Amino acid sequence: MNDHVLPPIKGSGGDVASQDKKQSWFYSDIVKEHFFNPKNFLDRDIKEGEFNAMGKVGSPACGDELKVWLNVGEDEKILDFKWKTFGCGSAIASTSIASVMVIENGGMTLSEARKIKPQDIMKRLGGLPQRKFHCSVLCDKALRDAINDYYRRTDQIDKIQVEAARIIDPVSKVTDRDIEEAVLEGAITLEAVQKKTKAGVGNPGVLPAIEELIRFYKDKYFG
Amino acid sequence: MANREVYLDHAATTPIDERVLGSMRPFLLENFGNPSSFHMMGKVVRDAIDDAREKVAVALGARPDEILFTSGGSESDNLAVLGVARAHIEHGKHIVSLRTEHQAVAEPLYHLEKKEGFEVTYVDVDREGLVDAQAVIDAIRPDTTLVTILYANNEIGVIQPISEIGNKIQKMREETKTRYPLFHTDACQAVGTLEVDVNKLHVDLMTINSSKIYGPKGVGALYVHRGIKLRSLQFGGAQERGIRPGTENVIGIVGFGTAIEIAAEEREQYNEKVTPLRDYCIEQLLSVIPKTRLNGHPTKRLANNVNISFMDVEGEALLLYLDASGIYASTGSACTSASLDPSHVILALGLPYEVAHGSLRFSLGRSTTKEDIDYLVATLPALVERLRKISPVSVDEKYFR
C-alpha cells in the first residue's frame, strides 16, 4: 500500500541547532527520515470495517494529539496500523517509527504491542532530545488505548487492562508514574514537571492533584 | 532544486552592517586600551565610547548622560524593572504592565510578585493585541511606581500607543504633583522603524539594543531620564555611573553607536521598502493558504512583522519543514523556543492553545526582496498541506474567519 507515502521533501536541510548547544543537532537521521517521510499515517477517509480498534491520547491544548487505528486479525495480530497526529517533529517521527515496529514481520500480537515502552521507540529512533522525550512519545499510550478498545468491541472485557499507573490528567493521559519519573529526573516544580510531561497543560482542573504528587515524590526521594 | 536561502527572522537578530563592522575594526587590534586607564591608550577608547554614547543620545533625543550601556535588551529591561521597583519602595510596590510583554520584563515582574511582595496589574489587550491607553491610566494607583509597556511586540508586531500613554501619565503627575508613576518602554523592535524620541514618547526609561538594528550582539542601552533613581543589579566599579559596573564592551558599544546612527538616518527609506513587502507577504499567504489567521493588528504593526496561525498544524513541525527548504522563520519568540509552551502572547489575545501552537513569525529585513517572499509563498502551501494531512485536529472556524 502506497497511499500513505509522501514524496520526499526537496532540499537537504532539516537540521536545527539546539538552543543550549549541548548537541549540535536536534534530531538523529532516523528521526529526520520519519519526520520528513512519515510512514503509515492516515490521509484518507476510513472505509467501513477497515479497522476494528481506535485509540486516542492528548489534545491540541497539550500541544500534541494522537489518534491511532488498528486492524487486528486472527491470533490477535496487528495487520494494519494507521495514525494521525498534531505535534512537533519528534511526535511525528516517534509515531511513524512505532507504526513500523508494530506491523513489521507480519505484525505484533496485541500482548506484544502492549509491552512497547517509550524507551523502545526512542531506541529505534536513535535518541531524541531529552526535553522532547516525555511529551512527544505518546504512541505507546495511544496503542494501549486502542488495544483496550479492541477488547471492548469484541466483548472480551476481562482482557481490558486499565493502566497499572493511575491517570492523573485524563486529557494528556499523564499518570502518577510519569510524574514520579519526572521528579526523579529533577523536575520538582509544577512548571518543570509540566515541561517534561504536559500534565495539566490546558486542563487546569487537575493542577492541585499534580502539585500534591510532586510534593509527595519530592519528599519521598529528596526528603 | 538549488536550495535558496531566505532569512525571515530579522526580529530575532540581524547581520552586522558593513559600515558598522568598519567602525568596530580599529578597536579589535590597535585600540585595545581600557577606557578607564589614565593614558593615551585608554583615552582613545574613552573618546570612542563617548562618541557612541552621543550617537545613541542623538537618536533618542536624549542627553548623553542619560544613556547607560548594557549587555543588551534583556539586561536593560531587568535593570529598568528591578532597578526602579527596588529604588522606589518608599512610595509603593505596585506596577502596571501587560500580559504580552517580552520575557525580559515579564520574568522580573513575576520575580517581584513572588519573592519581593510587589503587586502587578496586567491590563488586558484586545484580540489584535492592542491596549487602550485610558485602561492603562485607570489601572494606576497612588502606590504605583512603574508602568512598563512593550512599544512594539516582538512576536505579533502590534504597536502600542506609547506616546498617548506617556502623555496621559505626565498630565496625571502634574495633577498629583508627584514624580510617579515612572514610565518604561522596551523599544528593541522599534528602533529604525518607529519614532523613538523620548520627549515625543514621554517616557522616563527606554530599552534599546544593537543586534536588531544591524549592530553587534551583546550590547544594548537603557535610557534613564536625568535624576531618576535606580537600584543597581551589580557592584564593583564606577563604569556607567556605578549603576552598571564592569569594563565596557568597547567594540560592541562602538558598533552600536554606528548602527543606531545609520538606523535613524535610513528609517524612512527602510519603512518605504519593507512595509509593502510585509503587506504583500500577508496578503499572499492569507489568500493562498486556507484556514489561516493574521495575529496582531493589520496597520498598527511593525513594518517587518508577519505573524500567521496555520490552523490544525503544529508550529515547530512547520518550522522544521521550512528549514529543510532553506527558509528560516520562528515560532513566536526565539527566546522561548527552549520551552515547549505555546506563545503567551497569542494566548493573551484570547485564542485557544491550538491556534497559538500553529503560529509562525516571518520578520523581514533590509535585504529581503519580493523574490524571497515569492519563494516563501511558493513553498509554504505544500508544507502546510502535508502536515494537515497528518493532523487529526480541526480548529473551529470562528478563530480564523
Interface residues (C-beta under 8 A of the other chain):
Chain A: L6 I9 K10 G11 S12 G13 G14 D15 V16 Q19 D20 F35 F36 P38 F41 D43 P60 A61 C62 G63 D64 E65 L66 K67 K84 T85 F86 G87 C88 G89 A91 I92 R131 C135 K195 K198 V201 G202
Chain B: M1 N3 D312 V313 E314 E316 A317 L319 L320 Y321 D323 A324 S325 G326 S337 A338 S339 L340 D341 P342 P352 Y353 E354 H357 R386 K389 I390 S391 P392 V393 V395
